Amino acid sequence: MALPDLTYIAAPMIKQSDAPFRLLTQRHGATLAYTQMLDPHKLLEDRDYLEFHQRDLTFGRDAGNETDGPVVVQLCGNDPEIIVQAGKKIQGLCSGIVTESTAKFLDLNLGCPQEHAREGHYGGYLLAKKDWPLVQTIGKQHVILVSAMSHLLQPPTSVKLRLCPSSSPPSSTVEFAAILEHAGASWVTLHARHVSARRRRQGAADLDVVRTLKTALRVPVVSNGNVRTWEDVQRNKEETRADGIMVGETLLGNPCIFANVIPDPVQVSLEYLEICKELPDIATHKTIETHVRHFIEFQCSRRPWYNKFRTALPACEGIHDIEHLLRTKVTRWRGKAAFKNHDACTDDLEYTTD
């Protein structure tokens, strides 16, 4: 199977990379989207967890719909056997006819900075040189897993990592990435910051390392970090010469960034809710609520009515309640603000482009 289009990628985000959100980003320019990081132990041992993510990855298949674009399923862990078994479970979700637009790929997380990753010794806490042999073993078995799939399913496997610990030589990240390439990684994504459980974005991403990595590897390299606007996307690509740009938190506020569009926050919220209705029982109510809050907050957090919105949103009991809030109170609040100021502000506009 050929590599997916790596140009513009929606990053894996815990409890935020649900299928409706992935579809929303792909409708507006993302060429590839990741799932949230999945726990291989839970995929094997927790039936509810497995079935929840089965729904997320197989929505619309029974109806013959192909509305979702290519997806990368991200796994974490430090036990090669468990990761391989979980990978087989995920590959089992891809039975049937697979087209380029519905293909599923696998990714090994070597960048998660959160406390649970430190305690479980996985993600970004496998970047120290003492763990390289273990990671190389995981990578090799991960690739063997992919190669052993049926002739209809031979998806490439990628790796997403952060900078090696600051106590290591500056060249360690490039050296480690070369090991991963040799182990079989089909592309490498680098979030060029060091791991920090306290601060996920500790300083700016070091794009010079991404550029060095691009020069050193034969496989494609994706750059992650330092993107808040469309201009940042272009600047990142020019500075790093990367094959693709991955965006995470900024995409939560503006899921249309890859289309160089600043959407009306209410309209994009309603579009997301409509997708959730078309794909029921995939995103949890909490996830839906959080997405809508991000969409509104991104442009309207300084509006005088925003705190009222923050109070009203958690009181909504379902999608229809959230829609009603957006169409009535939020629309009325925004209208009053626009009338009072006698001019339109960014959050009062329809879809706009730079």
C-alpha positions in Angstrom: 0.0 0.0 0.0 1.3 3.4 -0.9 2.0 6.1 1.7 -0.9 8.4 2.5 -0.7 12.1 1.6 1.3 13.6 4.4 0.9 17.3 3.4 -1.5 18.4 6.2 -2.1 16.2 9.2 -4.4 16.4 12.2 -2.4 15.3 15.2 -3.4 12.7 17.8 -5.0 14.3 20.8 -6.4 12.5 23.8 -10.2 12.4 23.8 -10.3 15.0 21.0 -9.4 13.0 17.8 -12.8 11.4 17.5 -14.1 10.4 14.1 -16.5 13.4 13.7 -13.6 15.8 14.4 -11.3 13.9 12.1 -13.9 14.1 9.3 -14.4 17.8 10.0 -10.7 18.5 9.6 -10.5 16.4 6.4 -13.5 18.3 4.9 -11.4 21.5 5.4 -8.0 20.6 4.1 -6.4 17.9 6.3 -5.0 15.1 4.1 -4.5 12.7 7.0 -5.8 12.4 10.5 -4.6 10.4 13.6 -6.7 8.8 16.2 -6.0 9.5 19.8 -3.3 7.4 21.4 -4.7 4.0 22.2 -3.7 1.8 25.1 -2.9 -1.7 23.7 -3.6 -3.4 27.1 -7.1 -2.0 27.1 -7.7 -3.0 23.5 -6.9 -6.6 24.6 -8.5 -6.7 28.0 -11.3 -4.1 28.1 -14.2 -5.1 25.8 -16.0 -1.7 26.2 -12.8 0.2 25.3 -12.3 -2.0 22.2 -15.9 -1.7 21.0 -15.9 2.0 21.5 -12.8 2.4 19.3 -14.2 -0.2 16.8 -17.2 2.1 16.3 -14.8 5.1 15.9 -12.8 3.3 13.2 -15.6 1.5 11.3 -18.4 4.1 11.1 -20.4 4.1 7.9 -19.0 0.8 6.6 -22.3 -1.1 6.8 -23.9 1.6 4.8 -21.1 1.5 2.2 -20.1 5.1 3.1 -16.6 6.3 2.5 -16.8 9.7 4.2 -13.7 9.4 6.3 -10.3 9.9 4.8 -7.2 7.9 5.6 -6.6 7.4 9.3 -3.5 6.6 11.4 -4.2 4.6 14.5 -1.7 5.4 17.2 -0.6 2.9 19.7 1.6 3.3 22.8 3.4 0.9 25.2 6.8 -0.8 25.9 5.9 -4.4 25.5 6.5 -5.6 21.9 4.2 -8.7 22.2 1.3 -6.6 23.6 1.7 -3.9 21.0 1.7 -6.6 18.2 -1.4 -8.3 19.6 -3.2 -5.0 19.8 -2.1 -4.0 16.3 -3.6 -7.2 15.0 -6.9 -6.3 16.7 -6.8 -2.9 15.0 -5.9 -4.5 11.6 -9.0 -6.7 12.1 -11.1 -3.6 11.8 -9.9 -3.1 8.3 -11.4 -6.2 6.7 -13.2 -5.8 3.4 -12.4 -3.6 0.4 -9.9 -0.9 1.3 -9.5 2.1 -0.9 -6.9 4.9 -0.7 -9.4 7.2 1.0 -10.4 4.7 3.7 -7.0 3.1 4.5 -5.9 2.7 8.1 -2.2 3.0 9.1 -0.4 2.4 12.4 1.8 4.7 14.5 4.0 4.1 17.5 3.8 6.9 20.1 7.3 8.0 21.3 6.3 11.5 22.3 3.6 11.5 24.9 4.9 13.8 27.8 2.1 13.2 30.2 2.5 11.9 33.8 0.8 8.6 33.0 3.3 7.9 30.3 6.2 8.6 32.7 4.7 6.3 35.3 4.0 3.6 32.6 7.4 4.1 30.9 6.1 4.6 27.4 5.7 7.5 24.9 8.3 10.2 25.3 9.9 8.4 28.2 11.4 5.8 25.9 13.7 8.3 24.2 16.7 7.8 26.6 19.5 5.9 24.9 19.2 3.0 27.4 15.7 2.3 25.9 16.7 2.4 22.3 17.2 -1.4 22.0 13.7 -1.9 23.4 12.1 0.6 21.0 14.0 -0.9 18.1 12.5 -4.3 19.0 9.0 -2.8 19.2 9.6 -1.1 15.8 10.8 -4.2 14.1 7.9 -6.3 15.4 5.5 -3.5 14.6 6.7 -3.7 11.0 6.6 -7.5 10.9 3.0 -7.2 12.0 2.2 -4.9 9.1 4.0 -7.1 6.6 2.1 -10.1 7.8 -1.3 -8.6 7.0 -3.5 -9.9 4.2 -2.7 -8.9 0.6 -5.5 -6.4 0.9 -4.0 -4.8 4.0 -0.3 -3.9 4.1 -0.4 -0.5 5.7 2.9 1.4 6.4 3.8 2.1 10.0 5.1 5.4 11.3 6.6 6.8 14.5 5.9 10.0 16.2 8.6 11.2 18.7 10.0 14.2 20.5 13.6 15.4 21.0 15.8 13.0 22.9 16.5 14.1 26.5 18.5 17.3 26.8 21.2 15.4 28.7 21.9 13.5 25.4 24.1 14.9 22.6 22.2 17.2 20.2 22.6 14.6 17.5 20.9 11.9 19.5 17.4 12.6 18.0 18.7 12.2 14.4 20.6 9.1 15.4 17.6 7.6 17.0 15.3 8.4 14.1 17.8 6.7 11.8 17.5 3.6 13.9 13.7 3.8 13.6 14.0 4.1 9.9 16.2 1.1 9.7 13.7 -0.8 11.9 11.1 -0.2 9.2 9.3 3.1 10.0 7.8 4.4 6.7 7.8 8.0 7.9 8.8 9.9 11.0 7.0 12.7 12.7 9.1 15.0 15.0 7.6 17.3 17.6 10.8 19.1 18.2 10.4 19.9 21.9 11.8 18.0 24.9 9.4 15.9 27.0 8.0 17.7 30.0 5.1 16.4 32.1 4.5 19.8 33.6 4.6 21.8 30.4 3.6 20.1 27.1 4.9 23.0 25.0 8.1 24.0 26.9 9.6 26.6 24.6 9.4 26.8 20.9 9.9 23.7 18.7 13.4 23.5 17.4 12.7 23.5 13.6 16.4 23.3 12.9 16.4 19.7 14.1 13.5 18.9 11.9 15.4 20.2 8.9 18.5 18.2 9.9 16.3 15.1 10.2 14.9 15.7 6.8 18.4 15.8 5.3 19.5 12.7 7.2 16.6 10.3 6.5 15.4 8.7 3.3 11.8 8.2 4.5 9.4 11.2 4.7 9.7 13.5 7.7 6.7 15.4 9.2 7.2 18.5 11.3 5.0 19.2 14.4 5.0 22.4 16.4 5.1 26.2 16.2 1.8 26.5 14.2 -0.9 29.0 15.2 -1.9 30.4 11.8 -1.9 29.5 8.1 1.3 31.6 7.7 3.0 29.5 10.3 2.1 26.3 8.3 3.8 27.8 5.3 6.8 29.1 7.3 7.3 25.8 9.0 7.3 23.9 5.7 9.8 26.4 4.2 12.2 26.3 7.2 12.2 22.5 7.6 11.6 21.4 4.0 9.5 18.6 5.7 7.2 16.4 3.6 4.2 17.4 5.8 3.0 19.6 8.7 1.1 18.2 11.7 -1.0 20.5 13.8 -2.6 19.7 17.1 -4.1 22.2 19.6 -4.5 25.1 17.1 -6.6 22.8 15.0 -9.0 22.4 18.0 -9.8 26.1 17.7 -9.7 26.4 14.0 -10.3 23.0 12.2 -10.1 24.8 8.9 -6.6 26.1 9.2 -5.3 23.8 6.4 -7.8 25.5 4.1 -6.5 28.9 5.0 -9.9 29.8 6.4 -11.1 31.4 9.6 -14.6 29.9 10.1 -17.5 31.5 11.8 -17.3 29.8 15.2 -21.0 29.1 15.5 -21.3 27.7 11.9 -18.3 25.4 12.4 -19.7 24.2 15.7 -23.0 23.4 14.0 -21.2 21.6 11.2 -19.4 19.4 13.8 -22.6 18.7 15.6 -24.3 17.7 12.4 -21.5 15.2 11.8 -22.0 13.9 15.3 -25.7 13.3 14.5 -24.7 11.4 11.3 -22.2 9.3 13.3 -24.0 8.7 16.6 -22.5 7.0 19.7 -18.9 7.7 18.6 -17.9 10.9 20.3 -18.9 11.1 24.0 -21.0 14.1 25.2 -18.0 15.4 27.1 -15.9 15.3 23.9 -18.6 17.1 21.9 -19.0 19.7 24.5 -15.2 20.3 24.7 -14.9 20.7 20.9 -17.7 23.3 20.8 -16.1 25.2 23.6 -12.8 25.2 21.7 -14.4 26.5 18.5 -16.1 29.3 20.3 -13.2 30.1 22.6 -10.7 30.4 19.8 -12.3 33.6 18.5 -14.7 34.8 21.2 -12.9 34.3 24.6 -12.6 38.1 25.1 -16.2 38.8 24.3 -18.3 40.1 27.3 -20.8 37.2 26.9 -18.2 34.4 26.8 -18.4 33.6 30.5 -22.1 33.2 30.2 -21.5 30.7 27.4 -19.0 28.8 29.5 -21.6 28.5 32.2 -24.5 27.5 29.9 -22.6 24.9 27.9 -22.1 22.2 30.6 -25.8 22.5 31.4 -26.7 21.1 28.0 -27.7 17.5 28.1 -27.3 16.5 24.5 -26.5 17.7 21.0 -29.9 19.3 20.5 -29.4 21.4 23.6 -26.0 22.6 22.4 -27.5 23.4 19.0 -30.3 25.4 20.7 -27.7 27.3 22.8 -25.7 28.2 19.7 -28.7 29.2 17.6 -30.5 31.2 20.2 -28.5 32.6 23.1 -25.0 32.7 21.5 -26.4 34.2 18.3 -28.3 36.8 20.3 -25.3 37.6 22.5 -23.1 38.1 19.4 -25.8 40.2 17.7 -26.0 42.6 20.7 -22.2 43.0 20.7 -22.1 43.7 17.0 -25.0 46.2 17.2 -23.4 48.0 20.2 -20.0 48.4 18.5 -21.6 49.3 15.1 -19.1 47.1 13.3 -18.4 43.5 12.8 -15.6 41.7 14.6 -13.8 38.5 13.6 -16.2 36.3 15.4 -19.2 37.9 13.7 -18.1 37.1 10.2 -19.1 34.3 7.9 -16.3 32.1 6.5 -13.3 34.4 5.7 -10.0 33.8 4.0 -6.8 35.7 4.4 
